[in-house]
Structure formats: C-alpha cells, structure tokens
Amino acid sequence: MVSIGCVYTLAYLIRMELKRQGIHRPEQTLRLRTTLNVVMSMVKAVGLSHKRLLEGINDVAFDDVEDSFQFQCALQNKCDALVTINLRDYCKADSSKMLILSPSEFVEKYL
C-alpha cells in the first residue's frame, strides 16, 4: 500500500524527470500516465480519514507534518511497516504501533 500523498509526489517527480530529459506535453503526460499505471498495478493507494488527518496535524512527535500524515495513513490502514528513506524524521514516532524501516531494511526483512 502507498498513501495517496505518495502518488502525488511520485507524479511530480516523474514529470520533473521527463521535463529534465526534454520531454514536453503531450508526450510528457502520456509517459507520466503510462508510468503511473505500471506503478499502480503493483500497489494499492490508500487514503486518510479526517480524524487521522487532524491527529497528524497535531502529533508533536513529528517536526514534519507530511511525515505525520504518512504515519497516520499507515496506522489507519493497519500497515505492518512504514518504509522511508528519512528514518530520522520518524525517530519520535510510536514504534510500538508499527515498524519504521529503511528500504534496505524492508528488503532484508520481507523479500
């Protein structure tokens, strides 16, 4: 599962990379859609309730509210682990609720 926020970020990053490669609209949009469809065929996007969004806004364990939203989304959707390249952003998160893993730790543990 990935949060809908991850999909927004991924779309932005893909578009910026295509732009960097000199690929412009309408071909850029076609390639973006193709890439996102491939990614989404492998994962499920999940959302965040209003209640959890408010909890994320007010969770003082996080300096970065966007990370708090990701954590709340993972909690709401009963994820076993949250995978991030920014482990330090989650150092104050309640690790009793779920594992916080780097991508390499996730691969070692689950794949």
N, C-alpha and C positions, 0 to 999 in steps of 0.2 A: 504494500500500500504506500501511496505517496499522498501528501496533502495537496489540495488544490493550489495552495501557495507555491509548492514546488513546481507545479506545472506552469504557472505564470512565469516563474523565474527561469525555468528551462526554455520556454518560448522566447523570452527576452534574450537569453544567452545565445541561442541558436540564431536568432535574427541578427544579432551583433556580429557573430562569426560569419554569417553569409554576407553581410554588408562589408566586413573586412576583406573578404575574398572577392569583392567587386560584383557580387550578385545582387541585383536590384529587382524591385517589383515589376512585373507579376511573377517572374520566375522565383524570386525570393520567397514569396508567400506559398507557392506550390511546394517548394522544397521544405519549408517550415512545416506545412501541414503533413507532408509525407513522413518526415522525421518524427513528428509528434504522434502520428498514428502508429508508427512502429513501436515507439516507447510505450504508448498506452495499451498496446496489445500485450505487453508483458507485465503491466502493473494495474492496480485499481486506484483511482483517485477518490479520496475521502474528504469530507468537509468538517466543519466545526460549528457546534451549536452556539447560540447567543450567550448562553450561560457560561460555556467554556471560554468563549471569546473574552467575556468580562473577567473571568478568572485569570486568563492570560495577561490581560491589561494590567491587572493588579498584583501579579505574583512577584514579590520582591526578591525572589531567588534569581531573577533574571535582570541583567542590565539591558539586554537587547529584547525588546518586546516581541519582535518577529520570532526569535528563538522560543520565547514563551508560548507563542501561538502554535509552533510546531510541536512542542512538548504536550500542550493541551489536546491537540488534534490526535497525537499518538495515544494519549490516555483515553480519550473518548472512544477511539476505535479499537481499544484493547490490544494494542500492539505489544509484542514481547520485547521489542527493542526499537530504539531510535538511532539511526545511523547518521553521523555528521562528521564533517572534516574539522569542525570547530568544537572539539571536546571541552576546551576551557570555558566556552560560553555556557556549558551545562554543568559546571563543577559544583554549583549550589543547588542543582535540581534534586528532588527527592528520588534518589536512585533505588529506593525500596519499591517504587511503583513500576519501574521498567529499567532495562539495561540501556545504557548510553554507550554506543560503540563507534569506533572509527570504521571506515570502510574495510581496512585490512583486518581489524578485529572481527568484524561481521563475517568476512570470507572465511577466516580461520575457524570460527565457531559454527557456522551454519552450512558452509559449502564444501 
